[in-house]
Amino acid sequence: WYSGPEDVLNEILDSGYYISATPAAQYSRYHIEAVKRAPLERLLLETDCPVVYRGVRSDPSSVVETAKAVSSIKNTTLDEVAEKTTKNAVELFKISLESL
């Protein structure tokens, strides 16, 4: 997950890369700022499990908390975050939805 300088973030995004949001988007001011600045079309969700965030070990279900944090930061619905970040993952990893 990105939490560095804004100019580097802009270079990353302008180059067509994605950044990821983790459960730290609930409290890390640097991570929150990066999520604010990145368009939803350039965000992925992750848990970074089994990393411990604020005393709680993350697991795959922690992605829901990440999505809720992004929804709040972006002032949009959880459904929109889920839809767009899923689309981003499908495109990035070239996932065929027909085979699912």
PyRosetta script that sets phi, psi and omega in degrees:
from pyrosetta import init, pose_from_sequence

init()
pose = pose_from_sequence("WYSGPEDVLNEILDSGYYISATPAAQYSRYHIEAVKRAPLERLLLETDCPVVYRGVRSDPSSVVETAKAVSSIKNTTLDEVAEKTTKNAVELFKISLESL")
pose.set_psi(1, 147.6)
pose.set_omega(1, -173.0)
pose.set_phi(2, -93.5)
pose.set_psi(2, 137.2)
pose.set_omega(2, 176.3)
pose.set_phi(3, -149.5)
pose.set_psi(3, 29.5)
pose.set_omega(3, -176.6)
pose.set_phi(4, -99.5)
pose.set_psi(4, -162.1)
pose.set_omega(4, -176.8)
pose.set_phi(5, -63.6)
pose.set_psi(5, 148.5)
pose.set_omega(5, -178.0)
pose.set_phi(6, -62.5)
pose.set_psi(6, -38.9)
pose.set_omega(6, -178.2)
pose.set_phi(7, -64.9)
pose.set_psi(7, -36.5)
pose.set_omega(7, 177.3)
pose.set_phi(8, -69.8)
pose.set_psi(8, -40.8)
pose.set_omega(8, 176.6)
pose.set_phi(9, -58.4)
pose.set_psi(9, -44.4)
pose.set_omega(9, 179.0)
pose.set_phi(10, -61.0)
pose.set_psi(10, -40.8)
pose.set_omega(10, 177.1)
pose.set_phi(11, -62.4)
pose.set_psi(11, -43.5)
pose.set_omega(11, 179.3)
pose.set_phi(12, -59.4)
pose.set_psi(12, -50.5)
pose.set_omega(12, -177.3)
pose.set_phi(13, -68.6)
pose.set_psi(13, -41.5)
pose.set_omega(13, 179.1)
pose.set_phi(14, -63.8)
pose.set_psi(14, -25.2)
pose.set_omega(14, 178.4)
pose.set_phi(15, -83.7)
pose.set_psi(15, -2.0)
pose.set_omega(15, 176.7)
pose.set_phi(16, 90.7)
pose.set_psi(16, 9.4)
pose.set_omega(16, 179.2)
pose.set_phi(17, -84.3)
pose.set_psi(17, 164.5)
pose.set_omega(17, 176.8)
pose.set_phi(18, -103.0)
pose.set_psi(18, 158.1)
pose.set_omega(18, 165.3)
pose.set_phi(19, -121.2)
pose.set_psi(19, 159.6)
pose.set_omega(19, -179.5)
pose.set_phi(20, -112.3)
pose.set_psi(20, 152.7)
pose.set_omega(20, 174.5)
pose.set_phi(21, -110.2)
pose.set_psi(21, 139.7)
pose.set_omega(21, 179.4)
pose.set_phi(22, -122.2)
pose.set_psi(22, 177.8)
pose.set_omega(22, 175.8)
pose.set_phi(23, -57.1)
pose.set_psi(23, -19.3)
pose.set_omega(23, 177.1)
pose.set_phi(24, -63.9)
pose.set_psi(24, -14.8)
pose.set_omega(24, 176.5)
pose.set_phi(25, -65.9)
pose.set_psi(25, -8.6)
pose.set_omega(25, 176.3)
pose.set_phi(26, -79.0)
pose.set_psi(26, -20.4)
pose.set_omega(26, -172.7)
pose.set_phi(27, -146.9)
pose.set_psi(27, -22.7)
pose.set_omega(27, -177.1)
pose.set_phi(28, -77.5)
pose.set_psi(28, 114.2)
pose.set_omega(28, -175.6)
pose.set_phi(29, -61.6)
pose.set_psi(29, -33.5)
pose.set_omega(29, 179.4)
pose.set_phi(30, -70.5)
pose.set_psi(30, -39.5)
pose.set_omega(30, 178.6)
pose.set_phi(31, -69.4)
pose.set_psi(31, -41.1)
pose.set_omega(31, 177.3)
pose.set_phi(32, -58.9)
pose.set_psi(32, -44.3)
pose.set_omega(32, 179.5)
pose.set_phi(33, -62.2)
pose.set_psi(33, -41.1)
pose.set_omega(33, 178.7)
pose.set_phi(34, -64.2)
pose.set_psi(34, -42.5)
pose.set_omega(34, 178.8)
pose.set_phi(35, -64.6)
pose.set_psi(35, -39.7)
pose.set_omega(35, 177.8)
pose.set_phi(36, -59.7)
pose.set_psi(36, -43.7)
pose.set_omega(36, -173.8)
pose.set_phi(37, -77.1)
pose.set_psi(37, -28.7)
pose.set_omega(37, -177.5)
pose.set_phi(38, -80.6)
pose.set_psi(38, 134.5)
pose.set_omega(38, 174.8)
pose.set_phi(39, -67.1)
pose.set_psi(39, 149.0)
pose.set_omega(39, -179.8)
pose.set_phi(40, -56.3)
pose.set_psi(40, -29.0)
pose.set_omega(40, 179.3)
pose.set_phi(41, -70.7)
pose.set_psi(41, -5.8)
pose.set_omega(41, 179.9)
pose.set_phi(42, -120.4)
pose.set_psi(42, 16.8)
pose.set_omega(42, -179.1)
pose.set_phi(43, -110.5)
pose.set_psi(43, 143.1)
pose.set_omega(43, 170.5)
pose.set_phi(44, -122.0)
pose.set_psi(44, 155.2)
pose.set_omega(44, 177.2)
pose.set_phi(45, -106.5)
pose.set_psi(45, 141.3)
pose.set_omega(45, 176.3)
pose.set_phi(46, -149.6)
pose.set_psi(46, 169.6)
pose.set_omega(46, 179.5)
pose.set_phi(47, -112.7)
pose.set_psi(47, -22.8)
pose.set_omega(47, -176.8)
pose.set_phi(48, 62.0)
pose.set_psi(48, 21.0)
pose.set_omega(48, -175.4)
pose.set_phi(49, -64.6)
pose.set_psi(49, 144.8)
pose.set_omega(49, 13.3)
pose.set_phi(50, -99.5)
pose.set_psi(50, 38.8)
pose.set_omega(50, 179.1)
pose.set_phi(51, -61.1)
pose.set_psi(51, 146.5)
pose.set_omega(51, 178.2)
pose.set_phi(52, -96.8)
pose.set_psi(52, 122.9)
pose.set_omega(52, 176.5)
pose.set_phi(53, -111.3)
pose.set_psi(53, 117.6)
pose.set_omega(53, 178.8)
pose.set_phi(54, 49.5)
pose.set_psi(54, 45.1)
pose.set_omega(54, 175.2)
pose.set_phi(55, 83.4)
pose.set_psi(55, 0.2)
pose.set_omega(55, -179.4)
pose.set_phi(56, -117.0)
pose.set_psi(56, 124.8)
pose.set_omega(56, 178.7)
pose.set_phi(57, -72.6)
pose.set_psi(57, 127.0)
pose.set_omega(57, 179.2)
pose.set_phi(58, -75.6)
pose.set_psi(58, 154.4)
pose.set_omega(58, 175.0)
pose.set_phi(59, -145.2)
pose.set_psi(59, 177.0)
pose.set_omega(59, -176.9)
pose.set_phi(60, -54.1)
pose.set_psi(60, -31.5)
pose.set_omega(60, -179.8)
pose.set_phi(61, -70.5)
pose.set_psi(61, -13.7)
pose.set_omega(61, 178.6)
pose.set_phi(62, -65.3)
pose.set_psi(62, -14.9)
pose.set_omega(62, 178.4)
pose.set_phi(63, -61.0)
pose.set_psi(63, -27.2)
pose.set_omega(63, 177.4)
pose.set_phi(64, -65.4)
pose.set_psi(64, -42.1)
pose.set_omega(64, 177.7)
pose.set_phi(65, -65.0)
pose.set_psi(65, -37.8)
pose.set_omega(65, 176.5)
pose.set_phi(66, -62.2)
pose.set_psi(66, -46.3)
pose.set_omega(66, 179.7)
pose.set_phi(67, -62.0)
pose.set_psi(67, -40.4)
pose.set_omega(67, 178.1)
pose.set_phi(68, -63.4)
pose.set_psi(68, -41.0)
pose.set_omega(68, 178.8)
pose.set_phi(69, -63.4)
pose.set_psi(69, -44.8)
pose.set_omega(69, 178.7)
pose.set_phi(70, -62.6)
pose.set_psi(70, -42.3)
pose.set_omega(70, 178.0)
pose.set_phi(71, -57.1)
pose.set_psi(71, -44.6)
pose.set_omega(71, 179.5)
pose.set_phi(72, -67.3)
pose.set_psi(72, -45.9)
pose.set_omega(72, -179.6)
pose.set_phi(73, -61.7)
pose.set_psi(73, -42.0)
pose.set_omega(73, -177.0)
pose.set_phi(74, -86.1)
pose.set_psi(74, -5.6)
pose.set_omega(74, -178.4)
pose.set_phi(75, 53.3)
pose.set_psi(75, 51.7)
pose.set_omega(75, 178.9)
pose.set_phi(76, -138.9)
pose.set_psi(76, 178.2)
pose.set_omega(76, -176.5)
pose.set_phi(77, -81.2)
pose.set_psi(77, 155.1)
pose.set_omega(77, 175.3)
pose.set_phi(78, -61.6)
pose.set_psi(78, -37.4)
pose.set_omega(78, 178.6)
pose.set_phi(79, -61.1)
pose.set_psi(79, -42.2)
pose.set_omega(79, 179.8)
pose.set_phi(80, -65.5)
pose.set_psi(80, -42.0)
pose.set_omega(80, 177.7)
pose.set_phi(81, -60.9)
pose.set_psi(81, -47.0)
pose.set_omega(81, -179.5)
pose.set_phi(82, -61.5)
pose.set_psi(82, -45.2)
pose.set_omega(82, -178.1)
pose.set_phi(83, -63.3)
pose.set_psi(83, -49.9)
pose.set_omega(83, -175.3)
pose.set_phi(84, -71.6)
pose.set_psi(84, -39.5)
pose.set_omega(84, -179.7)
pose.set_phi(85, -72.0)
pose.set_psi(85, -31.0)
pose.set_omega(85, 174.2)
pose.set_phi(86, -66.1)
pose.set_psi(86, -44.5)
pose.set_omega(86, 177.2)
pose.set_phi(87, -58.4)
pose.set_psi(87, -42.8)
pose.set_omega(87, 178.7)
pose.set_phi(88, -60.3)
pose.set_psi(88, -45.2)
pose.set_omega(88, -179.7)
pose.set_phi(89, -64.8)
pose.set_psi(89, -41.6)
pose.set_omega(89, 178.9)
pose.set_phi(90, -59.9)
pose.set_psi(90, -44.4)
pose.set_omega(90, 179.9)
pose.set_phi(91, -68.4)
pose.set_psi(91, -46.6)
pose.set_omega(91, -177.1)
pose.set_phi(92, -62.5)
pose.set_psi(92, -46.1)
pose.set_omega(92, -175.8)
pose.set_phi(93, -93.4)
pose.set_psi(93, 3.8)
pose.set_omega(93, 178.2)
pose.set_phi(94, 52.3)
pose.set_psi(94, 50.9)
pose.set_omega(94, -179.4)
pose.set_phi(95, -83.7)
pose.set_psi(95, 129.8)
pose.set_omega(95, 176.3)
pose.set_phi(96, -88.7)
pose.set_psi(96, 113.7)
pose.set_omega(96, 179.9)
pose.set_phi(97, -73.6)
pose.set_psi(97, -19.7)
pose.set_omega(97, 179.1)
pose.set_phi(98, -66.7)
pose.set_psi(98, -28.1)
pose.set_omega(98, -178.2)
pose.set_phi(99, -85.4)
pose.set_psi(99, -5.9)
pose.set_omega(99, -179.2)
pose.set_phi(100, -86.4)
pose.dump_pdb("model.pdb")
